[in-house]
């Protein structure tokens, strides 16, 4: 057993504390990692609040170590591909035995028999040290991106979602007549870190991008939107006029069924909606026959997208390296650094938060 300090919860009941715990390392682990930074997201807060019933403790434990967004340093290695001091990002989802898991795509697990670090049956990365298998880490080759590497995990979800979009878009001639996506509209519901990342990738593909929410955003977020060349619309003010031209690609990060339905009915013919957000406490919404008619008659596709495979981590790191040069303001997405014992950040957001992170003792 390895004794560590860790941020833990009792899933799915919730709660959070910074505590000294003992964790059994994997039998065939060949790396010892120390986190540099770990990110805090809505999933962590959902687990802490007890609103995500699919989360559960590892077998034999009455606690779950939180943390699935992380960048770490190697402190010991038994694998010749890694040496002490290497910077790596650990992979969240671990495969089960289905065909998709066996071919390296546990993000498309066929039977649910998989585990996710810090979420479902596998301890996460918010601890002072942990043993890991080298097959489940991705090297950060460009060290100059620094703490931006903590965004790799949320960004790989975005990369995966756009892979889903690319596959679905082939059901019809989706691109413009000039073979590009220039002039097409992508609307992202939400203004959190994941929404910003979705907006940036959509922008890179040629979409006109709108981030939307039902309330105004802070001045800080307004400046971030401007620096990223992304538009923001407060849809509570004038929804009909704001979206009168329709939407070609809808991406939801809210998990709110009423909001999703509201925007789905603004999708153009052959429109695509990617559902990413989860919200177990969202209010129910009624869908009518007229709503179904709208979806069917316009060949609209609704698709869920969760997690990602190792290949998407590599692509996410490519984006971060590129953006660190072309969009230097990308670093401003990280709006707060906190000590691991400051567990209040799991129950209340920092002021103007886009992405809050925990800085561990060995971070530069």
FIDRENBA-210408 format. One record per residue (C-alpha): residue in three letters; x, y, z. Coordinates in nm, 4 decimals, padded with zeros to 6 digits, always signed. Example, Ala and Ser with C-alpha at 12.3 -4.5 7.8 and 13.67 -1.06 7.14 Angstrom:
2
code->Ala | u->+01.2300 | v->-00.4500 | w->+00.7800
code->Ser | u->+01.3670 | v->-00.1060 | w->+00.7140
This chain:
364
code->Unk | u->+00.0000 | v->+00.0000 | w->+00.0000
code->Unk | u->+00.1126 | v->+00.3547 | w->-00.0734
code->Unk | u->+00.0342 | v->+00.6246 | w->+00.1826
code->Unk | u->-00.0471 | v->+00.9607 | w->+00.0209
code->Unk | u->-00.2275 | v->+01.2848 | w->+00.0805
code->Unk | u->-00.5244 | v->+01.3079 | w->-00.1533
code->Unk | u->-00.8468 | v->+01.4885 | w->-00.2319
code->Unk | u->-01.1142 | v->+01.2243 | w->-00.1719
code->Unk | u->-01.4894 | v->+01.1781 | w->-00.1823
code->Unk | u->-01.7297 | v->+00.8935 | w->-00.1050
code->Unk | u->-01.8970 | v->+00.8171 | w->-00.4370
code->Unk | u->-02.1783 | v->+00.8401 | w->-00.5195
code->Unk | u->-02.2846 | v->+01.0008 | w->-00.1891
code->Unk | u->-02.0442 | v->+01.2899 | w->-00.2283
code->Unk | u->-01.8576 | v->+01.5149 | w->+00.0111
code->Unk | u->-01.4916 | v->+01.6133 | w->-00.0146
code->Unk | u->-01.1872 | v->+01.6236 | w->+00.2117
code->Unk | u->-00.8082 | v->+01.6410 | w->+00.1893
code->Unk | u->-00.6902 | v->+01.3360 | w->+00.3783
code->Unk | u->-00.4054 | v->+01.0911 | w->+00.4357
code->Unk | u->-00.5068 | v->+00.7612 | w->+00.2735
code->Unk | u->-00.3574 | v->+00.4285 | w->+00.1684
code->Unk | u->-00.3942 | v->+00.3104 | w->-00.1920
code->Unk | u->-00.2823 | v->-00.0182 | w->-00.3456
code->Unk | u->-00.0711 | v->+00.0429 | w->-00.6609
code->Unk | u->-00.1388 | v->-00.1579 | w->-00.9808
code->Unk | u->+00.0595 | v->-00.4833 | w->-00.9851
code->Unk | u->+00.2312 | v->-00.4104 | w->-01.3174
code->Unk | u->+00.2855 | v->-00.0352 | w->-01.2764
code->Unk | u->+00.6206 | v->+00.0766 | w->-01.4179
code->Unk | u->+00.6064 | v->+00.4499 | w->-01.3447
code->Unk | u->+00.5794 | v->+00.6641 | w->-01.0336
code->Unk | u->+00.4171 | v->+00.9990 | w->-01.1069
code->Unk | u->+00.3726 | v->+01.3187 | w->-00.9097
code->Unk | u->+00.1063 | v->+01.5640 | w->-01.0252
code->Unk | u->+00.2113 | v->+01.9145 | w->-01.1194
code->Unk | u->-00.1377 | v->+02.0481 | w->-01.1828
code->Unk | u->-00.4831 | v->+01.8933 | w->-01.1673
code->Unk | u->-00.7900 | v->+02.0581 | w->-01.3143
code->Unk | u->-01.1311 | v->+02.0941 | w->-01.1510
code->Unk | u->-01.4378 | v->+02.0518 | w->-01.3688
code->Unk | u->-01.8135 | v->+02.0102 | w->-01.3453
code->Unk | u->-01.7804 | v->+01.6333 | w->-01.3148
code->Unk | u->-01.5684 | v->+01.6686 | w->-00.9995
code->Unk | u->-01.8211 | v->+01.9083 | w->-00.8509
code->Unk | u->-02.1089 | v->+01.6828 | w->-00.9519
code->Unk | u->-01.9472 | v->+01.3893 | w->-00.7721
code->Unk | u->-01.8798 | v->+01.5995 | w->-00.4630
code->Unk | u->-02.2407 | v->+01.7228 | w->-00.4552
code->Unk | u->-02.3733 | v->+01.3669 | w->-00.4917
code->Unk | u->-02.5573 | v->+01.4449 | w->-00.8152
code->Unk | u->-02.3779 | v->+01.1919 | w->-01.0374
code->Unk | u->-02.5110 | v->+00.8482 | w->-00.9384
code->Unk | u->-02.2940 | v->+00.6674 | w->-01.1953
code->Unk | u->-01.9795 | v->+00.7496 | w->-00.9950
code->Unk | u->-01.8580 | v->+00.4850 | w->-00.7477
code->Unk | u->-01.5618 | v->+00.3961 | w->-00.5245
code->Unk | u->-01.3006 | v->+00.1386 | w->-00.6314
code->Unk | u->-01.3704 | v->-00.2109 | w->-00.5041
code->Unk | u->-01.2550 | v->-00.2568 | w->-00.1452
code->Unk | u->-01.2403 | v->+00.1169 | w->-00.0660
code->Unk | u->-01.4843 | v->+00.3447 | w->+00.1137
code->Unk | u->-01.3484 | v->+00.6484 | w->-00.0714
code->Unk | u->-01.2558 | v->+00.7632 | w->-00.4212
code->Unk | u->-00.9533 | v->+00.9807 | w->-00.4973
code->Unk | u->-01.0787 | v->+01.2587 | w->-00.7224
code->Unk | u->-00.9090 | v->+01.4046 | w->-01.0295
code->Unk | u->-00.9148 | v->+01.3163 | w->-01.3982
code->Unk | u->-00.7540 | v->+01.6301 | w->-01.5471
code->Unk | u->-00.3833 | v->+01.6199 | w->-01.4742
code->Unk | u->-00.0302 | v->+01.6828 | w->-01.5931
code->Unk | u->+00.2430 | v->+01.4987 | w->-01.4035
code->Unk | u->+00.6165 | v->+01.4498 | w->-01.3796
code->Unk | u->+00.7881 | v->+01.1100 | w->-01.3805
code->Unk | u->+00.9862 | v->+01.0509 | w->-01.0600
code->Unk | u->+01.0675 | v->+00.6817 | w->-01.1158
code->Unk | u->+01.0606 | v->+00.4697 | w->-01.4315
code->Unk | u->+01.1106 | v->+00.1026 | w->-01.5098
code->Unk | u->+01.0296 | v->+00.1654 | w->-01.8766
code->Unk | u->+01.3045 | v->+00.2731 | w->-02.1187
code->Unk | u->+01.0634 | v->+00.5083 | w->-02.3000
code->Unk | u->+01.0401 | v->+00.7333 | w->-01.9938
code->Unk | u->+01.2999 | v->+00.8887 | w->-01.7680
code->Unk | u->+01.2873 | v->+01.0865 | w->-01.4474
code->Unk | u->+01.1711 | v->+01.4400 | w->-01.5168
code->Unk | u->+00.9544 | v->+01.3594 | w->-01.8180
code->Unk | u->+00.6211 | v->+01.5415 | w->-01.8306
code->Unk | u->+00.3167 | v->+01.3250 | w->-01.9031
code->Unk | u->-00.0622 | v->+01.3344 | w->-01.9073
code->Unk | u->-00.2330 | v->+01.0234 | w->-01.7639
code->Unk | u->-00.5248 | v->+00.8716 | w->-01.9558
code->Unk | u->-00.8601 | v->+00.8727 | w->-01.7750
code->Unk | u->-01.0603 | v->+00.5835 | w->-01.9183
code->Unk | u->-00.9262 | v->+00.2291 | w->-01.8802
code->Unk | u->-01.0481 | v->-00.0560 | w->-02.1025
code->Unk | u->-01.2706 | v->-00.3470 | w->-02.0164
code->Unk | u->-01.3142 | v->-00.6579 | w->-02.2297
code->Unk | u->-01.5526 | v->-00.5546 | w->-02.5100
code->Unk | u->-01.4387 | v->-00.5378 | w->-02.8717
code->Unk | u->-01.4022 | v->-00.1582 | w->-02.8698
code->Unk | u->-01.1956 | v->-00.1668 | w->-02.5510
code->Unk | u->-00.9728 | v->-00.4384 | w->-02.6966
code->Unk | u->-00.8877 | v->-00.2296 | w->-03.0031
code->Unk | u->-00.7908 | v->+00.0767 | w->-02.7995
code->Unk | u->-01.1225 | v->+00.2615 | w->-02.8108
code->Unk | u->-01.2608 | v->+00.2360 | w->-02.4567
code->Unk | u->-01.4304 | v->+00.5712 | w->-02.5216
code->Unk | u->-01.6726 | v->+00.3665 | w->-02.7326
code->Unk | u->-01.7068 | v->+00.0875 | w->-02.4742
code->Unk | u->-01.9849 | v->-00.1497 | w->-02.5804
code->Unk | u->-02.0946 | v->-00.2840 | w->-02.2421
code->Unk | u->-01.9946 | v->-00.0244 | w->-01.9799
code->Unk | u->-01.7322 | v->-00.2554 | w->-01.8288
code->Unk | u->-01.4587 | v->+00.0104 | w->-01.8074
code->Unk | u->-01.3261 | v->+00.2412 | w->-01.5406
code->Unk | u->-01.2515 | v->+00.6130 | w->-01.5328
code->Unk | u->-00.9893 | v->+00.7555 | w->-01.3017
code->Unk | u->-01.1423 | v->+00.9778 | w->-01.0367
code->Unk | u->-01.4951 | v->+00.8987 | w->-01.1548
code->Unk | u->-01.5941 | v->+00.5304 | w->-01.1768
code->Unk | u->-01.4199 | v->+00.2617 | w->-00.9753
code->Unk | u->-01.0624 | v->+00.3852 | w->-01.0214
code->Unk | u->-00.8698 | v->+00.6281 | w->-00.8037
code->Unk | u->-00.7892 | v->+00.9591 | w->-00.9685
code->Unk | u->-00.4870 | v->+01.1849 | w->-00.9868
code->Unk | u->-00.5427 | v->+01.4338 | w->-00.7021
code->Unk | u->-00.2817 | v->+01.2800 | w->-00.4738
code->Unk | u->+00.0766 | v->+01.3551 | w->-00.3904
code->Unk | u->+00.2078 | v->+01.0517 | w->-00.5782
code->Unk | u->+00.0783 | v->+00.7453 | w->-00.7614
code->Unk | u->+00.1985 | v->+00.4405 | w->-00.9512
code->Unk | u->+00.0903 | v->+00.4069 | w->-01.3122
code->Unk | u->+00.1259 | v->+00.1821 | w->-01.6151
code->Unk | u->+00.3187 | v->+00.3472 | w->-01.8957
code->Unk | u->+00.0587 | v->+00.2362 | w->-02.1503
code->Unk | u->-00.1823 | v->+00.4807 | w->-01.9862
code->Unk | u->+00.0260 | v->+00.7974 | w->-02.0107
code->Unk | u->+00.0863 | v->+01.0373 | w->-02.2997
code->Unk | u->+00.4203 | v->+01.2233 | w->-02.3153
code->Unk | u->+00.4217 | v->+01.6028 | w->-02.3305
code->Unk | u->+00.7069 | v->+01.6471 | w->-02.5776
code->Unk | u->+00.6941 | v->+02.0268 | w->-02.5889
code->Unk | u->+00.7601 | v->+02.1334 | w->-02.2310
code->Unk | u->+00.7190 | v->+02.5016 | w->-02.3201
code->Unk | u->+00.3407 | v->+02.4748 | w->-02.3032
code->Unk | u->+00.3836 | v->+02.4448 | w->-01.9259
code->Unk | u->+00.0677 | v->+02.4362 | w->-01.7177
code->Unk | u->-00.1449 | v->+02.4567 | w->-02.0359
code->Unk | u->-00.0956 | v->+02.0802 | w->-02.0544
code->Unk | u->-00.3568 | v->+02.0474 | w->-01.7774
code->Unk | u->-00.6122 | v->+02.1359 | w->-02.0484
code->Unk | u->-00.5230 | v->+01.8216 | w->-02.2447
code->Unk | u->-00.7935 | v->+01.6130 | w->-02.0793
code->Unk | u->-01.0882 | v->+01.8461 | w->-02.1431
code->Unk | u->-00.9584 | v->+01.9238 | w->-02.4931
code->Unk | u->-00.9322 | v->+01.5566 | w->-02.5914
code->Unk | u->-01.3081 | v->+01.5312 | w->-02.5284
code->Unk | u->-01.3553 | v->+01.8095 | w->-02.7831
code->Unk | u->-01.1301 | v->+01.6354 | w->-03.0357
code->Unk | u->-01.3343 | v->+01.3160 | w->-02.9949
code->Unk | u->-01.6633 | v->+01.5040 | w->-03.0376
code->Unk | u->-01.5449 | v->+01.6547 | w->-03.3649
code->Unk | u->-01.4496 | v->+01.3058 | w->-03.4810
code->Unk | u->-01.8125 | v->+01.2094 | w->-03.4167
code->Unk | u->-01.9241 | v->+01.5207 | w->-03.6053
code->Unk | u->-01.7046 | v->+01.4338 | w->-03.9037
code->Unk | u->-01.8528 | v->+01.0851 | w->-03.9281
code->Unk | u->-02.2128 | v->+01.2044 | w->-03.9002
code->Unk | u->-02.1646 | v->+01.4904 | w->-04.1463
code->Unk | u->-02.0933 | v->+01.2381 | w->-04.4204
code->Unk | u->-02.4601 | v->+01.1346 | w->-04.4302
code->Unk | u->-02.5197 | v->+01.4325 | w->-04.6624
code->Unk | u->-02.3280 | v->+01.7047 | w->-04.8439
code->Unk | u->-02.2623 | v->+01.9094 | w->-04.5318
code->Unk | u->-01.9861 | v->+02.1414 | w->-04.6488
code->Unk | u->-02.0439 | v->+02.4595 | w->-04.8459
code->Unk | u->-02.0257 | v->+02.4572 | w->-05.2244
code->Unk | u->-01.6600 | v->+02.5627 | w->-05.2082
code->Unk | u->-01.5848 | v->+02.2456 | w->-05.0059
code->Unk | u->-01.5235 | v->+02.4361 | w->-04.6781
code->Unk | u->-01.7191 | v->+02.5020 | w->-04.3600
code->Unk | u->-01.6692 | v->+02.8781 | w->-04.3920
code->Unk | u->-02.0001 | v->+03.0504 | w->-04.3272
code->Unk | u->-02.1518 | v->+02.7575 | w->-04.1404
code->Unk | u->-02.2694 | v->+02.8365 | w->-03.7865
code->Unk | u->-02.1660 | v->+02.6415 | w->-03.4783
code->Unk | u->-02.3479 | v->+02.7256 | w->-03.1565
code->Unk | u->-02.2029 | v->+02.6095 | w->-02.8244
code->Unk | u->-02.4371 | v->+02.6103 | w->-02.5255
code->Unk | u->-02.2330 | v->+02.7163 | w->-02.2232
code->Unk | u->-01.9466 | v->+02.9492 | w->-02.1378
code->Unk | u->-01.7244 | v->+02.7278 | w->-01.9264
code->Unk | u->-01.3783 | v->+02.5966 | w->-02.0102
code->Unk | u->-01.5083 | v->+02.3099 | w->-02.2234
code->Unk | u->-01.7326 | v->+02.5492 | w->-02.4189
code->Unk | u->-01.4350 | v->+02.7757 | w->-02.4940
code->Unk | u->-01.2344 | v->+02.4767 | w->-02.6177
code->Unk | u->-01.5217 | v->+02.3618 | w->-02.8382
code->Unk | u->-01.5426 | v->+02.7137 | w->-02.9770
code->Unk | u->-01.1707 | v->+02.7290 | w->-03.0560
code->Unk | u->-01.1685 | v->+02.3969 | w->-03.2412
code->Unk | u->-01.4861 | v->+02.4873 | w->-03.4344
code->Unk | u->-01.3259 | v->+02.8193 | w->-03.5286
code->Unk | u->-01.0153 | v->+02.6404 | w->-03.6559
code->Unk | u->-01.2377 | v->+02.4331 | w->-03.8860
code->Unk | u->-01.3937 | v->+02.7434 | w->-04.0418
code->Unk | u->-01.7230 | v->+02.7748 | w->-03.8517
code->Unk | u->-01.8688 | v->+03.1031 | w->-03.7396
code->Unk | u->-01.8881 | v->+03.0326 | w->-03.3673
code->Unk | u->-02.1393 | v->+03.1521 | w->-03.1079
code->Unk | u->-02.1143 | v->+03.0732 | w->-02.7388
code->Unk | u->-02.4455 | v->+03.1222 | w->-02.5657
code->Unk | u->-02.5923 | v->+03.1277 | w->-02.2172
code->Unk | u->-02.9074 | v->+03.2565 | w->-02.0499
code->Unk | u->-02.7252 | v->+03.5292 | w->-01.8579
code->Unk | u->-02.4551 | v->+03.7876 | w->-01.9305
code->Unk | u->-02.0895 | v->+03.6906 | w->-01.8955
code->Unk | u->-01.8255 | v->+03.8702 | w->-01.6920
code->Unk | u->-01.6017 | v->+04.1377 | w->-01.8398
code->Unk | u->-01.3124 | v->+03.8920 | w->-01.8155
code->Unk | u->-01.4943 | v->+03.6329 | w->-02.0265
code->Unk | u->-01.5976 | v->+03.9042 | w->-02.2718
code->Unk | u->-01.2298 | v->+03.9920 | w->-02.3244
code->Unk | u->-01.1470 | v->+03.6228 | w->-02.3651
code->Unk | u->-01.4188 | v->+03.5810 | w->-02.6274
code->Unk | u->-01.2861 | v->+03.8821 | w->-02.8154
code->Unk | u->-00.9282 | v->+03.7547 | w->-02.8062
code->Unk | u->-01.0464 | v->+03.4174 | w->-02.9421
code->Unk | u->-01.2694 | v->+03.5860 | w->-03.2062
code->Unk | u->-01.5785 | v->+03.4106 | w->-03.0677
code->Unk | u->-01.9232 | v->+03.5680 | w->-03.0492
code->Unk | u->-02.1403 | v->+03.5583 | w->-02.7387
code->Unk | u->-02.5213 | v->+03.5799 | w->-02.7261
code->Unk | u->-02.7309 | v->+03.6025 | w->-02.4111
code->Unk | u->-03.0222 | v->+03.3997 | w->-02.5445
code->Unk | u->-03.2597 | v->+03.5130 | w->-02.2705
code->Unk | u->-03.2723 | v->+03.8613 | w->-02.4271
code->Unk | u->-03.3903 | v->+03.7927 | w->-02.7828
code->Unk | u->-03.3687 | v->+03.4272 | w->-02.8761
code->Unk | u->-03.5805 | v->+03.4353 | w->-03.1929
code->Unk | u->-03.3951 | v->+03.7220 | w->-03.3572
code->Unk | u->-03.0508 | v->+03.6073 | w->-03.2440
code->Unk | u->-03.0875 | v->+03.2650 | w->-03.4030
code->Unk | u->-03.3194 | v->+03.3481 | w->-03.6933
code->Unk | u->-03.0585 | v->+03.2274 | w->-03.9472
code->Unk | u->-03.0478 | v->+02.8826 | w->-03.7914
code->Unk | u->-02.7652 | v->+02.6657 | w->-03.6628
code->Unk | u->-02.5683 | v->+02.4021 | w->-03.8534
code->Unk | u->-02.3806 | v->+02.2449 | w->-03.5620
code->Unk | u->-02.5077 | v->+02.2560 | w->-03.2039
code->Unk | u->-02.2829 | v->+02.1532 | w->-02.9167
code->Unk | u->-02.4274 | v->+02.1316 | w->-02.5667
code->Unk | u->-02.2140 | v->+02.1496 | w->-02.2533
code->Unk | u->-02.5031 | v->+02.2185 | w->-02.0139
code->Unk | u->-02.6857 | v->+01.8855 | w->-01.9960
code->Unk | u->-03.0134 | v->+02.0771 | w->-01.9584
code->Unk | u->-03.2901 | v->+01.9049 | w->-02.1624
code->Unk | u->-03.5112 | v->+02.2124 | w->-02.1971
code->Unk | u->-03.2249 | v->+02.4226 | w->-02.3313
code->Unk | u->-03.1114 | v->+02.1475 | w->-02.5676
code->Unk | u->-03.4631 | v->+02.1130 | w->-02.7120
code->Unk | u->-03.4956 | v->+02.4895 | w->-02.7485
code->Unk | u->-03.1828 | v->+02.5070 | w->-02.9626
code->Unk | u->-03.2450 | v->+02.1817 | w->-03.1486
code->Unk | u->-03.5499 | v->+02.3512 | w->-03.2982
code->Unk | u->-03.3148 | v->+02.6098 | w->-03.4503
code->Unk | u->-03.1037 | v->+02.3536 | w->-03.6361
code->Unk | u->-03.1018 | v->+02.3828 | w->-04.0136
code->Unk | u->-03.1667 | v->+02.0953 | w->-04.2531
code->Unk | u->-02.9112 | v->+01.8147 | w->-04.2024
code->Unk | u->-02.8093 | v->+01.9851 | w->-03.8785
code->Unk | u->-02.6114 | v->+01.8010 | w->-03.6139
code->Unk | u->-02.6334 | v->+01.8252 | w->-03.2352
code->Unk | u->-02.3498 | v->+01.6870 | w->-03.0227
code->Unk | u->-02.4586 | v->+01.6314 | w->-02.6621
code->Unk | u->-02.1648 | v->+01.6431 | w->-02.4229
code->Unk | u->-02.2830 | v->+01.7980 | w->-02.0966
code->Unk | u->-02.4351 | v->+01.5936 | w->-01.8139
code->Unk | u->-02.6600 | v->+01.7293 | w->-01.5405
code->Unk | u->-02.8425 | v->+01.4745 | w->-01.3280
code->Unk | u->-03.0306 | v->+01.7487 | w->-01.1427
code->Unk | u->-03.1579 | v->+01.9352 | w->-01.4493
code->Unk | u->-03.5313 | v->+01.9972 | w->-01.4626
code->Unk | u->-03.7272 | v->+01.7577 | w->-01.6887
code->Unk | u->-03.8596 | v->+01.8836 | w->-02.0194
code->Unk | u->-04.1494 | v->+01.7725 | w->-02.2356
code->Unk | u->-04.0900 | v->+01.6823 | w->-02.5996
code->Unk | u->-04.3929 | v->+01.6943 | w->-02.8277
code->Unk | u->-04.4893 | v->+01.5345 | w->-03.1566
code->Unk | u->-04.4238 | v->+01.8669 | w->-03.3273
code->Unk | u->-04.0684 | v->+01.8590 | w->-03.1933
code->Unk | u->-04.0193 | v->+01.5081 | w->-03.3331
code->Unk | u->-04.1607 | v->+01.6208 | w->-03.6680
code->Unk | u->-03.9057 | v->+01.9030 | w->-03.6812
code->Unk | u->-03.6147 | v->+01.6673 | w->-03.6136
code->Unk | u->-03.7286 | v->+01.3997 | w->-03.8588
code->Unk | u->-03.8321 | v->+01.6247 | w->-04.1467
code->Unk | u->-03.4999 | v->+01.8095 | w->-04.1419
code->Unk | u->-03.2756 | v->+01.5027 | w->-04.1175
code->Unk | u->-03.1360 | v->+01.6290 | w->-03.7880
code->Unk | u->-02.8942 | v->+01.4038 | w->-03.6009
code->Unk | u->-02.8548 | v->+01.4062 | w->-03.2221
code->Unk | u->-02.5463 | v->+01.2248 | w->-03.0941
code->Unk | u->-02.3925 | v->+01.1814 | w->-02.7524
code->Unk | u->-02.0153 | v->+01.1963 | w->-02.7138
code->Unk | u->-01.8217 | v->+01.0999 | w->-02.4034
code->Unk | u->-01.4522 | v->+01.0761 | w->-02.3209
code->Unk | u->-01.1845 | v->+00.9960 | w->-02.5792
code->Unk | u->-00.9106 | v->+00.7531 | w->-02.6776
code->Unk | u->-00.5346 | v->+00.7903 | w->-02.6489
code->Unk | u->-00.5102 | v->+00.9204 | w->-03.0049
code->Unk | u->-00.7244 | v->+01.2196 | w->-02.9085
code->Unk | u->-00.4830 | v->+01.3141 | w->-02.6278
code->Unk | u->-00.2034 | v->+01.3460 | w->-02.8826
code->Unk | u->-00.4163 | v->+01.5661 | w->-03.1070
code->Unk | u->-00.5173 | v->+01.7791 | w->-02.8088
code->Unk | u->-00.1512 | v->+01.8385 | w->-02.7240
code->Unk | u->-00.0922 | v->+01.9403 | w->-03.0876
code->Unk | u->-00.3688 | v->+02.2011 | w->-03.0566
code->Unk | u->-00.2273 | v->+02.3349 | w->-02.7292
code->Unk | u->+00.1209 | v->+02.3661 | w->-02.8762
code->Unk | u->-00.0176 | v->+02.5493 | w->-03.1805
code->Unk | u->-00.2395 | v->+02.7808 | w->-02.9758
code->Unk | u->+00.0402 | v->+02.8654 | w->-02.7329
code->Unk | u->+00.2037 | v->+03.0461 | w->-03.0279
code->Unk | u->-00.0957 | v->+03.1667 | w->-03.2309
code->Unk | u->-00.3299 | v->+03.2561 | w->-02.9415
code->Unk | u->-00.1078 | v->+03.3521 | w->-02.6474
code->Unk | u->-00.4211 | v->+03.4522 | w->-02.4518
code->Unk | u->-00.5075 | v->+03.0814 | w->-02.4242
code->Unk | u->-00.3249 | v->+03.0768 | w->-02.0906
code->Unk | u->-00.5827 | v->+03.3177 | w->-01.9511
code->Unk | u->-00.8355 | v->+03.0341 | w->-01.9528
code->Unk | u->-00.6743 | v->+02.9240 | w->-01.6265
code->Unk | u->-00.8309 | v->+03.1720 | w->-01.3884
code->Unk | u->-00.7217 | v->+03.0382 | w->-01.0517
code->Unk | u->-00.4594 | v->+02.8201 | w->-00.8823
code->Unk | u->-00.5374 | v->+02.6602 | w->-00.5466
code->Unk | u->-00.3661 | v->+02.4443 | w->-00.2872
code->Unk | u->-00.4898 | v->+02.0827 | w->-00.2658
code->Unk | u->-00.6165 | v->+02.1348 | w->+00.0895
code->Unk | u->-00.8455 | v->+02.4188 | w->-00.0241
code->Unk | u->-01.1437 | v->+02.1893 | w->-00.0843
code->Unk | u->-01.3922 | v->+02.4788 | w->-00.0828
code->Unk | u->-01.3187 | v->+02.5206 | w->-00.4527
code->Unk | u->-01.5187 | v->+02.2008 | w->-00.5121
code->Unk | u->-01.8362 | v->+02.3562 | w->-00.3758
code->Unk | u->-01.7983 | v->+02.7168 | w->-00.4862
code->Unk | u->-01.6450 | v->+02.8524 | w->-00.8040
code->Unk | u->-01.3654 | v->+03.1044 | w->-00.7972
code->Unk | u->-01.4431 | v->+03.4608 | w->-00.9091
code->Unk | u->-01.4830 | v->+03.4799 | w->-01.2886
code->Unk | u->-01.3878 | v->+03.1156 | w->-01.3196
code->Unk | u->-01.3179 | v->+02.9570 | w->-01.6537
code->Unk | u->-01.0775 | v->+02.6865 | w->-01.5383
code->Unk | u->-00.9580 | v->+02.6398 | w->-01.1807
code->Unk | u->-00.6601 | v->+02.4163 | w->-01.1135
code->Unk | u->-00.4790 | v->+02.2706 | w->-00.8154
code->Unk | u->-00.1065 | v->+02.3385 | w->-00.8005
code->Unk | u->+00.0851 | v->+02.0603 | w->-00.6282
code->Unk | u->+00.4034 | v->+02.1094 | w->-00.4270
code->Unk | u->+00.6462 | v->+02.0059 | w->-00.7014
code->Unk | u->+00.4987 | v->+02.2311 | w->-00.9717
code->Unk | u->+00.7393 | v->+02.4865 | w->-01.1252
